[in-house]
Amino acid sequence: MSQLVSLVATVLNEAGSIQTLLDSLCAQTRPPEEIVIVDGGSTDGTLEALEHFAQGSPIPTRVISQPGCNISAGRNAAIAAARGPLIAVTDAGVRLERDWLSHLVAPFESANPPDVVSGFFTPDPKSTFELALGAITLPTLDEINPVTFYPSSRSVAFKREAWQAVGGYPEWLDFCEDLLFDFALRDAGYRFAFAPQAVAHFRPRPTLKSYFKQYYRYARGDGKADFWRYRHLVRYGTYLVALPLLVELAIAHHPLWWLALAAGLAAMMRAPLQRLRPALAGLSSRERWIALAWAPAIRVVGDVAKMLGYPVGVWWRWHYAPRTPWPKRQR
């Protein structure tokens, strides 16, 4: 039996992309019974566009203005205002496949329904740089282990009761909040399923500067939530210890150490280039060279952004983090 599904999202200054999301919602082969969107204080016309959509939408739509709320508070407010026992979540800046929601909610209608269903997401690039960035930084479907995959809130659905039981999204965390929410759900014993056909397309950051800012914030969120501390330590060890040491050995001792340095750099670029290679197939020769030229810059800029953002988050955690038990899997 089909259950009432409420689709929720939060937005902030998304005038350039909000219509794409709304159009893809209206085009769903299995539309939600309602849409609830929280606007966090847009100043670019996004709120007005949403209110105009709500007036004529074929799907009952509620728009809530909540200036100053972060994405966690916005999602929690939207879910609290929604009526459905099943909550589907997506983000602004996303274009949903027509059968996205159909695939996302199908497991809940099975004989042994899960509590959480993870959809998938792919890049929707508009330039060669965006193509390279999306290919290098995002996992491909064949890299995903459905058993251990943690969903992004670009494409996820869950039972309302599970959201309530873990206290909702963590409102003290401004980035990586969906990952902490995932960890809390797993630690509480809720069962996950993977729906790879439930695809949300999103546009990668259009410039190196905006990409740096994005990954700085992600790493700051890691520091605040105490995520992936060993991965970050390995990154610091690579850039601040191993690479300088190899350069010093090559200069001061023997030029063969340059080969070790080259091997290390090649190893760093192996995974990004492997991910990028399939994306090059449809490009012209010139575009391929441009994409390949972007690859090392994307890798280094992303790593530097993480190394700068992580200690800022750790400092915040030491001084301001709430004194509550956190999920075990976060480290």
C-alpha positions as CSV (number, residue, x, y, z in Angstrom):
1,M,0.0,0.0,0.0
2,S,1.3,3.4,-1.0
3,Q,2.2,5.7,1.9
4,L,2.0,9.5,2.0
5,V,5.3,11.0,1.1
6,S,6.4,14.5,2.0
7,L,9.3,16.0,0.1
8,V,11.3,18.6,1.9
9,A,14.2,20.9,1.0
10,T,16.0,24.0,2.2
11,V,17.1,26.8,0.0
12,L,19.1,30.1,0.3
13,N,19.7,32.4,-2.7
14,E,19.0,29.9,-5.4
15,A,17.2,32.1,-7.9
16,G,19.3,30.8,-10.7
17,S,18.6,27.1,-10.1
18,I,15.3,26.8,-8.1
19,Q,13.1,26.5,-11.2
20,T,15.0,23.5,-12.4
21,L,14.4,21.7,-9.1
22,L,10.7,22.7,-9.1
23,D,10.2,21.6,-12.7
24,S,11.8,18.2,-12.0
25,L,9.6,17.7,-9.0
26,C,6.4,18.4,-11.0
27,A,7.7,15.9,-13.7
28,Q,8.0,13.0,-11.3
29,T,6.3,9.8,-12.4
30,R,5.4,9.3,-8.8
31,P,4.9,12.8,-7.3
32,P,5.0,13.4,-3.6
33,E,1.8,14.1,-1.8
34,E,3.2,17.4,-0.6
35,I,6.2,19.6,-0.8
36,V,7.6,21.6,2.1
37,I,10.5,24.0,1.4
38,V,12.2,26.2,4.0
39,D,13.9,29.4,2.8
40,G,16.8,30.5,5.0
41,G,16.5,34.2,4.2
42,S,17.1,34.6,0.5
43,T,17.6,38.1,-0.9
44,D,17.7,37.3,-4.6
45,G,14.1,36.5,-5.3
46,T,14.2,32.8,-4.4
47,L,11.4,33.2,-1.8
48,E,9.2,35.1,-4.2
49,A,9.7,32.4,-6.9
50,L,8.8,29.7,-4.4
51,E,5.7,31.5,-3.2
52,H,4.6,32.0,-6.9
53,F,5.1,28.3,-7.5
54,A,3.1,27.3,-4.5
55,Q,0.1,29.3,-5.6
56,G,-0.2,27.3,-8.9
57,S,1.6,24.1,-8.1
58,P,-0.1,20.8,-9.0
59,I,1.4,19.4,-5.8
60,P,0.3,20.9,-2.5
61,T,3.3,23.1,-1.5
62,R,4.1,24.9,1.6
63,V,6.9,27.5,1.7
64,I,8.3,28.5,5.1
65,S,10.5,31.6,5.5
66,Q,13.0,31.2,8.4
67,P,15.8,33.7,7.9
68,G,19.1,32.9,9.5
69,C,18.5,29.1,9.9
70,N,21.2,26.8,8.8
71,I,20.5,23.8,6.6
72,S,19.9,21.4,9.5
73,A,17.4,23.7,11.2
74,G,15.8,24.3,7.9
75,R,15.4,20.5,7.2
76,N,14.1,19.9,10.7
77,A,11.6,22.7,10.4
78,A,10.4,21.4,7.0
79,I,10.0,17.8,8.4
80,A,8.2,19.1,11.5
81,A,5.7,20.9,9.2
82,A,5.2,18.0,6.9
83,R,2.4,15.4,7.3
84,G,3.8,12.3,5.8
85,P,5.2,9.2,7.6
86,L,7.8,9.0,4.8
87,I,10.2,11.9,4.2
88,A,12.1,12.4,1.0
89,V,14.9,14.9,1.1
90,T,16.7,16.8,-1.7
91,D,18.6,20.1,-2.1
92,A,18.5,23.2,-4.1
93,G,20.7,23.2,-7.2
94,V,19.5,19.7,-8.1
95,R,17.8,18.2,-11.1
96,L,15.9,15.0,-10.3
97,E,15.4,12.2,-12.8
98,R,11.7,11.7,-13.6
99,D,11.5,8.4,-11.7
100,W,13.7,9.5,-8.8
101,L,11.0,9.4,-6.2
102,S,9.4,6.3,-7.5
103,H,12.7,4.4,-7.1
104,L,13.4,6.1,-3.7
105,V,10.1,5.0,-2.1
106,A,9.7,1.6,-3.7
107,P,11.7,-0.2,-1.0
108,F,9.3,1.1,1.7
109,E,6.5,-0.7,-0.1
110,S,8.2,-4.1,0.0
111,A,7.4,-7.0,2.4
112,N,10.3,-6.1,4.6
113,P,10.8,-2.4,4.3
114,P,13.9,-0.6,5.4
115,D,14.0,2.6,7.6
116,V,16.2,4.6,5.3
117,V,16.7,4.5,1.5
118,S,19.8,6.0,-0.1
119,G,19.5,7.4,-3.6
120,F,22.4,8.3,-5.7
121,F,23.8,11.5,-7.2
122,T,25.8,12.4,-10.3
123,P,27.4,15.7,-11.5
124,D,25.6,17.8,-14.1
125,P,28.5,19.9,-15.4
126,K,28.1,23.0,-17.6
127,S,31.8,23.5,-18.5
128,T,35.0,21.5,-18.9
129,F,36.2,22.6,-15.5
130,E,33.0,21.4,-13.9
131,L,33.2,18.1,-15.7
132,A,36.7,17.6,-14.4
133,L,35.7,18.6,-10.9
134,G,32.7,16.4,-10.8
135,A,34.5,13.4,-12.2
136,I,37.5,13.7,-9.8
137,T,35.7,14.4,-6.6
138,L,32.6,12.2,-6.7
139,P,32.4,8.4,-6.5
140,T,31.1,6.4,-9.4
141,L,28.4,3.9,-8.9
142,D,30.8,0.9,-9.2
143,E,32.8,2.3,-6.3
144,I,29.7,2.2,-4.0
145,N,29.3,-0.5,-1.4
146,P,25.6,-0.5,-0.7
147,V,26.1,-2.0,2.8
148,T,28.4,0.9,4.0
149,F,27.2,3.8,1.8
150,Y,26.1,6.9,3.7
151,P,23.5,8.8,1.8
152,S,23.7,12.5,0.9
153,S,20.6,14.5,1.7
154,R,20.5,15.4,-2.0
155,S,18.9,12.1,-2.5
156,V,17.5,10.2,0.6
157,A,14.2,9.1,2.1
158,F,13.5,7.8,5.6
159,K,10.7,7.1,8.0
160,R,9.6,10.1,10.1
161,E,9.8,7.9,13.3
162,A,13.6,7.3,12.6
163,W,14.2,11.1,12.3
164,Q,12.3,11.7,15.5
165,A,14.2,8.9,17.4
166,V,17.7,10.3,16.7
167,G,16.7,14.0,17.3
168,G,16.7,15.1,13.7
169,Y,19.5,16.8,11.9
170,P,22.2,18.2,14.2
171,E,21.4,22.0,14.2
172,W,24.8,22.9,15.8
173,L,26.6,21.6,12.7
174,D,26.5,23.8,9.6
175,F,28.3,21.4,7.1
176,C,28.5,17.6,7.0
177,E,25.3,17.6,8.9
178,D,23.7,14.8,6.8
179,L,26.6,12.5,7.5
180,L,26.3,12.9,11.2
181,F,22.6,12.2,10.8
182,D,23.4,9.0,8.8
183,F,25.8,7.9,11.6
184,A,23.1,8.5,14.2
185,L,20.6,6.4,12.3
186,R,23.0,3.5,11.8
187,D,24.1,3.5,15.4
188,A,20.4,3.5,16.5
189,G,20.0,0.3,14.5
190,Y,17.9,1.5,11.7
191,R,18.1,-0.4,8.4
192,F,19.4,1.1,5.2
193,A,18.7,0.2,1.6
194,F,20.3,1.5,-1.6
195,A,18.3,2.6,-4.6
196,P,20.9,3.5,-7.3
197,Q,18.3,4.4,-9.9
198,A,17.0,7.2,-7.7
199,V,19.4,9.7,-9.3
200,A,19.7,13.4,-8.5
201,H,21.9,15.5,-10.8
202,F,23.7,18.5,-9.3
203,R,26.0,21.1,-10.8
204,P,29.6,21.1,-9.5
205,R,31.1,24.4,-8.3
206,P,31.8,26.6,-11.4
207,T,35.2,28.0,-10.3
208,L,38.3,27.0,-8.4
209,K,37.6,29.6,-5.8
210,S,34.1,28.4,-5.1
211,Y,35.4,24.8,-5.0
212,F,38.0,25.8,-2.4
213,K,35.4,27.4,-0.3
214,Q,33.2,24.4,-0.5
215,Y,35.9,22.0,0.6
216,Y,37.2,24.3,3.3
217,R,33.7,24.3,4.8
218,Y,33.4,20.5,4.4
219,A,36.7,20.0,6.3
220,R,35.6,22.6,8.9
221,G,32.5,20.5,9.4
222,D,34.7,17.4,9.7
223,G,36.7,19.1,12.5
224,K,33.5,20.2,14.3
225,A,32.0,16.7,14.2
226,D,35.3,14.8,14.7
227,F,35.0,13.1,11.3
228,W,37.8,11.2,9.5
229,R,40.6,12.3,11.9
230,Y,43.0,9.7,10.5
231,R,42.4,10.7,6.9
232,H,43.2,14.3,7.8
233,L,46.3,13.2,9.7
234,V,47.5,11.3,6.6
235,R,47.0,14.4,4.5
236,Y,49.0,16.5,6.8
237,G,51.7,13.9,6.9
238,T,51.9,13.7,3.1
239,Y,52.1,17.4,2.4
240,L,54.0,18.6,5.5
241,V,56.3,15.7,6.1
242,A,56.7,13.2,3.3
243,L,56.9,15.6,0.3
244,P,59.3,18.2,1.9
245,L,61.5,15.3,3.1
246,L,61.7,13.8,-0.4
247,V,62.6,17.2,-1.9
248,E,65.3,17.7,0.8
249,L,66.7,14.2,0.2
250,A,66.8,14.8,-3.6
251,I,68.5,18.2,-3.3
252,A,70.9,17.4,-0.5
253,H,71.7,13.7,-1.0
254,H,71.0,12.0,-4.3
255,P,69.0,13.0,-7.4
256,L,67.4,9.5,-7.5
257,W,65.1,10.7,-4.7
258,W,63.4,12.7,-7.4
259,L,62.1,9.4,-8.7
260,A,60.6,8.6,-5.4
261,L,59.0,12.0,-5.3
262,A,57.6,11.5,-8.8
263,A,56.3,8.1,-7.8
264,G,54.5,9.7,-4.8
265,L,52.9,12.4,-6.9
266,A,51.8,9.8,-9.5
267,A,50.2,7.8,-6.7
268,M,48.4,10.9,-5.5
269,M,47.0,11.5,-9.0
270,R,46.1,7.9,-9.8
271,A,42.5,7.8,-8.4
272,P,41.6,11.3,-9.8
273,L,42.8,10.4,-13.2
274,Q,41.0,7.0,-13.2
275,R,37.8,8.7,-12.3
276,L,38.3,11.4,-15.0
277,R,39.2,9.1,-17.9
278,P,35.6,7.9,-18.7
279,A,34.4,11.5,-18.6
280,L,36.9,12.4,-21.4
281,A,35.2,10.2,-24.0
282,G,32.8,12.7,-25.4
283,L,35.2,15.7,-25.4
284,S,37.2,17.3,-28.2
285,S,41.0,16.9,-28.1
286,R,41.3,20.4,-26.8
287,E,38.7,19.9,-24.0
288,R,40.5,16.7,-23.0
289,W,43.8,18.5,-22.5
290,I,42.0,21.2,-20.5
291,A,40.3,18.7,-18.3
292,L,43.6,16.8,-17.7
293,A,45.4,20.1,-16.9
294,W,42.8,20.9,-14.3
295,A,43.2,17.5,-12.5
296,P,46.4,18.3,-10.4
297,A,45.0,21.8,-9.5
298,I,41.8,20.3,-8.3
299,R,43.6,17.7,-6.3
300,V,46.0,20.1,-4.6
301,V,43.4,22.9,-4.1
302,G,41.0,20.5,-2.5
303,D,43.7,19.1,-0.2
304,V,44.9,22.6,0.9
305,A,41.3,23.6,1.5
306,K,40.8,20.6,3.8
307,M,44.1,21.2,5.6
308,L,43.0,24.8,6.4
309,G,39.4,24.1,7.3
310,Y,39.9,21.1,9.5
311,P,41.8,22.7,12.4
312,V,39.3,25.6,12.4
313,G,36.6,23.0,13.0
314,V,38.6,21.2,15.7
315,W,39.2,24.5,17.5
316,W,35.5,25.2,17.4
317,R,34.7,21.7,18.7
318,W,37.1,22.1,21.7
319,H,35.4,25.4,22.6
320,Y,31.8,25.1,21.6
321,A,30.7,21.6,20.7
322,P,27.6,20.3,22.6
323,R,28.5,17.8,25.3
324,T,26.3,15.0,24.0
325,P,27.2,11.4,23.0
326,W,28.1,11.3,19.3
327,P,27.8,8.4,16.9
328,K,30.6,5.8,17.1
329,R,31.2,5.5,13.4
330,Q,32.2,9.1,12.8
331,R,36.0,8.6,13.3
